Amino acid sequence: MATIKITQTGSPIRREKDQRATLIGLGLNKMHKTRELEDSPEVRGMIRKVQHMVSVEG
């Protein structure tokens, strides 16, 4: 399956709890941390929820 590279670019400080939880669910909890995840509808939905705090490649 295809993969997506996700990098956290924004801080979760002063964000809603569900957005913080979404970042943790994606495996991102520190600035500039990068994860490579499978390209699935579930992951795409999580990315869409925190799109203002992450950058996506691939």
C-alpha positions in Angstrom: 0.0 0.0 0.0 1.1 3.6 -0.6 2.6 5.7 2.2 2.3 9.3 3.2 5.0 11.3 5.0 3.6 13.6 7.6 5.6 16.3 9.5 4.3 18.3 12.4 4.8 22.0 11.7 2.4 23.6 14.2 2.2 23.6 18.0 -0.7 22.0 19.8 -0.6 24.6 22.5 -4.0 26.4 22.9 -5.7 23.9 20.6 -8.7 21.8 21.4 -8.2 18.5 23.1 -9.4 16.4 20.2 -6.8 18.0 17.9 -4.1 17.2 20.4 -5.4 13.6 20.5 -5.4 13.4 16.7 -1.8 14.4 16.6 -0.9 11.8 19.1 -2.9 9.2 17.2 -0.8 10.1 14.1 2.3 9.5 16.2 3.2 13.2 16.2 3.8 14.9 19.6 6.8 17.2 19.1 7.5 19.9 16.6 9.2 18.8 13.3 8.7 15.1 14.0 8.1 13.1 10.9 6.1 9.8 10.5 5.5 7.7 7.5 2.0 6.1 7.5 -0.2 4.1 5.2 -2.4 6.0 2.8 -5.8 5.1 4.1 -9.2 6.9 4.4 -8.8 6.9 8.2 -5.4 8.5 8.1 -6.6 11.1 5.5 -9.4 12.0 7.8 -7.1 12.6 10.7 -4.8 14.7 8.6 -7.7 16.8 7.4 -8.6 17.5 11.0 -5.2 18.9 11.9 -4.2 20.1 8.4 -3.2 23.5 9.8 -0.5 21.9 12.0 1.0 19.3 9.6 2.6 19.2 6.2 2.1 16.2 3.9 4.4 14.7 1.3 3.7 11.9 -1.1 
